[in-house]
């Protein structure tokens, strides 16, 4: 009787054990297969205990994809995106804190770091162009460029002070200030003053592309951009002063 009970119990245990193995063998492959599957959705939102949206992941419009982090009131406080703000710029990717700053790439794939004021206007921009030239721009509340610090092209380095219309009024630079030759005249250093229409009114500096290296001059121009007074120290140290008419003829000189 005892052997019968032990045998019966052993058979029951064995059957249960085998049944468990079979069930496990059926369930585990399904679980593994499920783990290999991926979640595919166009948008995903994570909410907090109060059912407020706190994290949003999505794609579109266009080539844009983004991750946004929101506060309890639903305001976007930080975001990471690619494709540009409207999904039309595949070269753009950025991390942005609205009303504070943006770090990323922009049109033509240059790198930029922008800092905003409390209204969201960009006030400071630090850029590195695709050719490697760095620049920093300070803007007013209308986002108009007012001060630019730049290096390049070539050996040029300079500071431009602009008016509210974006016209450079004061330029201080080395390496050449003429756009056609900028960065190719290492002996040039100058301070230039310009009128509201951009015409140069005064230049104090060393050699330009059309003057010998080592020459120092102060040139004053009229409203028609004609040189009317010229104070020069030549490369050999000889000083001279000239007054000129509107046609460029010397009307008085001293040396």
C-alpha positions, 0 to 999 in steps of 0.5 A, spaced: 500 500 500 505 504 501 509 503 495 502 504 491 502 511 494 509 513 493 508 510 486 502 514 485 505 520 488 511 520 484 507 519 477 503 525 479 509 529 481 513 527 474 507 529 470 506 536 473 513 537 472 513 535 465 507 539 464 511 545 467 516 544 462 512 544 456 508 550 458 515 554 459 517 551 453 511 554 449 511 561 453 518 563 453 519 563 446 513 567 445 516 572 450 523 572 447 519 574 440 515 579 444 522 582 446 525 582 439 519 586 437 519 594 437 514 599 438 512 603 432 508 609 433 508 616 430 508 619 436 508 617 444 506 622 450 508 620 457 504 623 463 505 624 470 500 622 476 496 627 474 495 625 467 499 632 465 503 631 458 511 631 461 515 628 455 513 628 448 516 624 442 514 625 435 516 625 428 514 630 422 512 635 419 517 633 413 523 630 416 523 633 423 523 628 429 523 631 436 523 629 443 520 635 448 520 635 455 514 639 458 513 642 465 506 641 469 503 646 465 504 643 459 509 648 457 515 646 453 521 647 457 527 643 453 527 640 446 531 636 442 530 635 434 533 634 427 530 637 421 529 644 423 523 647 426 518 646 420 521 639 418 524 642 411 532 642 413 535 636 413 542 639 415 539 642 422 539 638 429 539 642 435 538 642 443 533 648 445 531 651 451 525 656 449 527 663 451 534 661 454 538 658 448 539 654 442 545 649 441 546 646 434 547 646 427 543 651 422 542 652 414 549 650 410 550 645 416 554 651 420 555 650 428 551 655 432 550 657 439 544 662 440 542 665 447 535 669 447 532 674 452 526 673 456 521 674 450 525 669 445 529 674 441 536 671 439 541 676 442 547 673 442 550 668 437 556 664 437 557 661 430 563 656 426 562 656 419 563 650 415 570 653 413 572 653 420 571 661 421 568 663 428 564 669 429 560 672 435 554 677 433 550 681 438 543 683 436 538 688 439 531 687 441 529 686 434 534 681 432 538 686 428 545 685 428 549 690 432 556 688 433 560 682 430 566 679 432 569 675 426 576 671 424 577 670 417 577 669 411 585 668 411 588 672 416 583 677 417 580 679 424 575 684 425 570 688 429 564 691 426 559 696 429 552 696 426 546 701 426 539 699 427 538 698 419 544 693 419 549 698 416 556 697 418 558 704 421 565 702 424 570 697 422 576 695 426 580 690 422 587 687 421 588 683 414 585 687 410 578 691 410 576 691 402 571 685 401 575 683 395 582 682 398 580 681 405 584 676 409 590 677 404 594 683 406 597 681 413 600 688 413 594 691 414 591 694 420 585 699 420 579 703 423 574 705 418 568 710 419 562 710 415 556 714 413 549 711 414 549 709 407 555 705 408 560 710 404 567 710 408 568 717 411 575 716 414 580 711 415 586 710 419 591 705 418 597 701 415 597 698 408 591 696 404 591 692 398 593 698 394 598 701 398 605 699 400 606 695 407 609 700 412 605 706 410 601 709 415 595 714 413 589 718 415 584 719 409 578 723 410 572 723 405 567 727 403 559 725 402 561 723 395 566 718 398 572 722 395 578 723 399 579 730 400 585 730 406 590 725 406 595 725 412 601 720 410 607 717 413 611 713 408 615 707 409 621 711 410 618 715 415 617 721 411 610 725 413 606 729 408 599 732 408 595 733 402 588 737 401 585 734 394 579 737 390 573 733 388 576 730 382 582 728 386 587 734 384 592 736 390 590 743 391 595 744 397 600 739 400 606 739 405 612 735 407 
